[in-house]
């Protein structure tokens, strides 16, 4: 009471607990059923789904997807993530498009709005693996590197800008394919987050996912979600669902354009091939870097081999072991092969895989492909 009096506040102010930021954003987007998915476009991009009652827990774990309590009775939700997104677009603005950024600052206009106007209705054949430092679903890994394909002397800033936006959606769509056993189908997409007011982003999502996209009248979905929790807690509304239906409003609907489906589907198929090949290469590149770090730490040289899980390439599950120089020398003398990264890479058959105590089961390998003998 003394503190309240000192601050000039009433002594009867209720304090209401909030929730996880994605849970609040889902509330503020009208997330009350399985037909809606909420796409939060922020520093990272999170695509949220209501969890079905009969989901496969093994698939959820193998994809490293969370199972979070949702503030609606007997409900849970999960997310697929692209770990770059806004962070990547900000990096591109400050490096690749630095000249344009400076010109926008000189003219007093917003960089992203200016670039969106330039790329409206534009499409590109450039492919980008958007793993600038880390990768999101379907393969969550840190210390990853990106890759760009399709550059020519005719490539423009506009091509790169739209390619960055498209590539993150292709990876998110790929993650949805891998998560298909969870039955996370949706009929419409609601945009939230800092980039939710971009019409280019909305149209891309409508055309690539081939679903209608809705934009919120109140773009601060997370704040609105907290308000919903507080309003129900103090009795202004009888329950959360009633409050959501009363306060969540949409300002616009973007319908998918069937004329663009074939172009995006063709590019998406190329992206999947690009992802499967380059993710394997970049993974080995990172392992080389990690191996250098190990060599700089003498205490690491005598540790047991390091196993990396979730490494599935061309239907074969690989185990990667680190060996010290002495063991490597012995292998060389005996005629065995070893990698130049001081890492031994060998495939496992399905029978051998089951014998590896620390390896995931076939189900934990995302059930996306059947493991064959090498």
C-alpha positions in Angstrom: 0.0 0.0 0.0 2.8 2.4 0.8 4.4 1.8 -2.6 1.0 2.3 -4.3 0.5 5.5 -2.5 4.0 6.7 -3.4 3.3 6.0 -7.1 -0.2 7.5 -7.0 -1.8 4.1 -7.8 -4.9 2.5 -6.5 -4.3 -0.3 -4.0 -6.7 -2.6 -5.8 -4.8 -3.2 -9.1 -5.0 -6.9 -10.1 -1.8 -8.5 -11.3 -2.5 -11.1 -14.1 0.1 -13.6 -15.3 0.7 -13.6 -19.1 2.1 -16.4 -21.2 4.8 -17.3 -23.7 5.1 -14.7 -26.4 3.9 -17.1 -29.2 0.9 -18.1 -27.1 -0.1 -14.5 -26.6 0.4 -13.7 -30.3 -1.8 -16.7 -31.2 -4.5 -15.4 -28.8 -4.3 -12.0 -30.4 -4.6 -13.5 -33.9 -7.9 -15.3 -33.1 -6.3 -18.7 -32.6 -9.3 -20.9 -31.4 -9.4 -23.9 -33.8 -7.5 -26.2 -36.1 -8.5 -24.3 -39.3 -6.2 -21.4 -38.5 -2.4 -21.1 -38.4 -0.6 -18.1 -37.0 2.5 -16.9 -38.8 4.6 -14.6 -36.6 7.2 -12.7 -38.8 9.7 -11.3 -36.4 13.4 -11.7 -35.8 12.7 -15.4 -36.3 9.6 -16.7 -38.1 7.3 -19.0 -36.1 4.3 -20.8 -37.7 2.0 -21.9 -34.9 -0.6 -24.7 -35.1 -3.2 -26.1 -32.7 -2.2 -29.6 -31.7 -4.5 -32.4 -32.7 -5.6 -34.8 -30.0 -4.0 -37.9 -31.7 -0.6 -36.5 -32.7 2.5 -38.8 -33.0 4.8 -37.9 -30.1 7.8 -39.6 -31.7 7.5 -37.4 -34.8 7.2 -34.3 -32.6 10.4 -35.2 -30.8 12.3 -36.2 -33.9 11.6 -32.8 -35.5 12.4 -31.0 -32.2 9.1 -29.3 -32.1 7.7 -28.0 -28.8 4.4 -28.9 -27.2 3.1 -25.9 -25.4 0.1 -25.3 -23.2 -2.5 -23.0 -24.9 -4.7 -20.9 -22.7 -7.9 -22.4 -24.1 -9.2 -25.4 -22.2 -7.6 -28.8 -23.1 -5.6 -27.3 -25.9 -1.9 -27.4 -26.9 -0.1 -25.8 -29.7 3.3 -26.2 -31.5 5.5 -24.2 -33.8 7.7 -24.6 -36.8 10.5 -22.1 -37.0 12.9 -20.4 -39.4 15.6 -19.1 -37.2 16.6 -16.2 -39.5 13.8 -14.1 -41.1 13.8 -10.5 -39.7 17.4 -10.9 -38.6 18.4 -11.9 -42.1 16.5 -9.1 -43.8 18.1 -6.6 -41.5 21.5 -8.0 -42.3 20.8 -7.8 -46.0 19.6 -4.2 -45.6 22.8 -3.2 -43.8 25.2 -5.1 -46.1 23.9 -6.2 -49.5 21.6 -3.2 -49.9 23.7 -0.6 -48.0 23.6 2.0 -50.8 19.8 1.8 -51.1 19.4 2.0 -47.3 21.5 5.2 -47.3 19.4 6.6 -50.1 16.2 5.8 -48.2 17.6 7.5 -45.1 18.5 10.6 -47.1 14.9 10.7 -48.6 13.3 10.0 -45.2 11.5 6.8 -46.4 11.3 3.3 -45.0 13.7 0.9 -46.6 11.5 -2.2 -46.5 8.4 -0.4 -47.8 10.5 1.1 -50.6 11.9 -2.4 -51.6 8.4 -4.0 -51.3 7.1 -1.4 -53.9 10.0 -2.3 -56.2 9.4 -6.1 -56.1 5.6 -6.2 -56.2 4.5 -9.0 -58.6 8.2 -9.9 -59.2 9.5 -13.5 -59.2 13.0 -14.8 -59.4 14.8 -18.0 -60.2 17.5 -17.4 -57.6 17.7 -20.0 -54.8 18.9 -19.2 -51.3 19.4 -21.6 -48.4 18.6 -19.1 -45.6 20.9 -20.7 -43.0 22.8 -17.5 -42.2 24.3 -18.7 -38.9 21.7 -21.2 -38.0 19.0 -23.4 -39.6 15.4 -23.7 -38.6 13.0 -26.7 -39.2 13.2 -29.3 -40.5 16.8 -29.5 -39.3 17.5 -27.4 -36.3 21.2 -26.7 -36.1 23.4 -23.9 -34.9 26.6 -22.6 -36.6 25.3 -23.2 -40.1 26.2 -21.4 -43.3 24.0 -20.1 -46.1 24.2 -20.7 -49.8 23.0 -18.8 -52.9 22.6 -20.3 -56.4 21.5 -18.8 -59.7 23.4 -15.5 -59.7 24.4 -13.9 -63.0 25.8 -10.6 -64.2 22.2 -9.5 -64.7 21.2 -10.2 -61.1 19.7 -7.1 -59.4 19.0 -5.9 -55.9 15.4 -6.6 -56.6 16.1 -10.2 -57.5 18.1 -10.8 -54.3 15.5 -9.1 -52.1 12.6 -11.2 -53.4 14.7 -14.3 -53.3 15.4 -13.8 -49.6 11.7 -13.5 -48.9 10.8 -16.5 -51.0 13.6 -18.8 -49.7 12.4 -18.5 -46.1 8.9 -19.5 -47.1 10.2 -22.5 -49.1 12.0 -23.7 -46.0 8.9 -23.2 -43.9 6.9 -25.1 -46.5 9.5 -27.9 -46.5 9.2 -28.1 -42.7 5.4 -28.4 -43.0 6.0 -31.4 -45.4 8.2 -33.1 -42.9 5.7 -32.5 -40.1 2.8 -33.9 -42.2 2.4 -37.0 -39.9 1.3 -34.6 -37.2 -1.8 -33.6 -39.3 -1.2 -29.9 -38.9 -3.5 -28.9 -41.7 -4.9 -25.3 -41.8 -7.3 -23.5 -44.0 -6.2 -19.9 -43.5 -3.1 -18.0 -42.3 -3.0 -15.0 -40.0 0.1 -12.7 -40.0 1.5 -11.2 -36.9 4.8 -9.7 -36.0 6.9 -6.8 -37.2 6.6 -7.6 -40.9 2.9 -8.5 -40.9 2.0 -5.2 -42.6 3.9 -6.1 -45.7 1.6 -6.8 -48.6 4.4 -8.5 -50.5 4.9 -10.9 -47.6 1.2 -11.6 -47.5 0.9 -12.3 -51.2 3.9 -14.6 -51.1 2.4 -16.6 -48.3 -0.9 -16.8 -50.0 0.6 -18.0 -53.3 3.2 -20.4 -51.9 1.0 -22.0 -49.3 -2.1 -21.6 -51.6 -4.2 -20.4 -48.6 -6.0 -17.2 -47.8 -3.9 -14.8 -45.6 -5.5 -12.5 -43.1 -4.0 -9.3 -41.7 -4.9 -8.0 -38.3 -6.6 -4.6 -37.5 -4.4 -4.5 -34.4 -0.9 -5.6 -35.5 0.3 -5.9 -31.9 -1.0 -9.4 -31.5 1.1 -10.3 -28.5 -0.1 -7.3 -26.6 -3.6 -8.0 -27.6 -3.2 -11.6 -26.3 -2.1 -10.3 -22.9 -5.1 -7.9 -22.8 -7.4 -10.9 -23.5 -5.9 -12.8 -20.6 -6.2 -9.8 -18.3 -9.8 -9.0 -19.4 -11.0 -12.6 -18.7 -9.1 -12.7 -15.4 -10.9 -9.6 -14.1 -14.3 -10.8 -15.3 -14.8 -8.5 -18.2 -15.5 -11.5 -20.4 -16.8 -15.0 -19.3 -14.0 -16.9 -21.1 -11.1 -16.6 -23.5 -12.9 -17.8 -26.6 -15.7 -15.3 -26.1 -13.2 -12.5 -25.6 -11.2 -13.5 -28.8 -14.3 -13.5 -30.9 -15.2 -10.1 -29.6 -11.9 -8.2 -29.8 -9.9 -9.8 -32.6 -10.6 -8.1 -35.9 -9.1 -8.5 -39.4 -8.2 -5.6 -41.6 -7.8 -7.4 -44.9 -7.8 -10.7 -46.7 -5.3 -11.7 -49.4 -6.5 -14.5 -51.6 -4.0 -16.8 -53.4 -3.6 -16.2 -57.1 -3.9 -19.5 -59.1 -2.0 -18.0 -62.0 1.2 -18.0 -59.9 0.9 -21.5 -58.4 2.8 -23.4 -61.1 5.8 -21.0 -61.0 6.1 -21.2 -57.2 5.6 -25.0 -57.2 8.4 -25.4 -59.8 10.7 -23.2 -57.8 9.8 -25.0 -54.6 10.8 -28.4 -56.1 14.1 -26.9 -57.1 14.5 -25.6 -53.5 13.9 -29.0 -52.0 16.7 -30.5 -54.2 19.0 -27.6 -53.4 18.3 -28.0 -49.7 18.9 -31.8 -49.6 22.2 -31.4 -51.4 23.6 -28.3 -49.9 22.5 -29.0 -46.3 24.7 -32.1 -46.4 27.7 -30.2 -47.7 27.3 -27.3 -45.3 26.9 -29.7 -42.4 30.3 -31.2 -43.2 31.7 -27.7 -43.5 30.6 -26.9 -40.0 32.0 -30.2 -38.7 35.4 -29.2 -40.1 35.1 -26.0 -38.1 34.1 -27.8 -34.9 37.0 -30.2 -35.4 39.5 -27.3 -35.5 38.1 -26.1 -32.2 38.6 -29.6 -30.8 42.2 -29.7 -31.9 42.9 -26.5 -30.1 41.6 -28.1 -26.8 44.0 -30.9 -25.8 41.6 -32.3 -23.2 39.2 -33.1 -26.1 41.6 -35.4 -27.9 41.0 -38.4 -25.6 37.3 -38.1 -25.3 35.0 -40.8 -26.6 33.8 -40.4 -30.2 31.3 -37.7 -30.8 28.0 -38.9 -32.5 25.8 -36.5 -34.4 22.1 -37.5 -34.7 19.4 -36.4 -37.2 21.9 -36.7 -40.1 20.0 -38.3 -42.9 21.2 -37.9 -46.5 19.9 -39.8 -49.6 18.1 -42.4 -47.5 21.2 -43.3 -45.4 21.7 -42.4 -41.8 25.3 -41.4 -41.1 27.2 -41.5 -37.9 30.2 -39.2 -37.6 33.0 -39.9 -35.2 35.9 -37.7 -34.2 39.2 -39.5 -33.7 42.5 -38.3 -32.4 45.7 -38.2 -34.5 47.2 -41.4 -33.0 44.1 -43.4 -33.9 44.0 -41.8 -37.3 47.7 -42.8 -37.8 46.8 -46.4 -36.9 43.9 -46.4 -39.4 46.3 -45.1 -42.1 48.8 -47.8 -41.4 46.1 -50.5 -41.5 44.8 -49.2 -44.8 41.5 -47.8 -43.4 40.1 -44.6 -44.8 39.5 -41.4 -42.8 38.3 -38.0 -43.7 40.6 -34.9 -44.1 38.6 -33.2 -41.4 39.9 -35.7 -38.8 36.3 -37.1 -38.8 35.3 -40.6 -39.8 32.0 -40.7 -41.6 30.3 -44.0 -42.2 26.7 -45.0 -43.0 24.6 -47.3 -40.8 22.3 -50.0 -41.9 18.9 -50.3 -40.3 20.2 -53.3 -38.2 23.3 -51.5 -37.1 21.3 -48.4 -36.3 19.2 -50.3 -33.7 22.4 -51.5 -32.0 23.7 -47.9 -31.5 22.6 -47.0 -28.0 22.9 -43.3 -28.5 21.3 -43.1 -32.0 17.7 -42.2 -32.7 15.2 -44.8 -33.9 13.9 -44.9 -37.4 10.8 -43.0 -36.2 13.1 -40.3 -34.7 14.7 -39.8 -38.1 11.5 -37.9 -38.9 9.9 -40.8 -40.8 10.5 -38.8 -44.0 12.5 -41.6 -45.7 13.2 -45.3 -45.1 16.7 -46.1 -43.9 18.4 -48.4 -46.4 21.6 -50.4 -46.2 24.6 -48.4 -47.4 
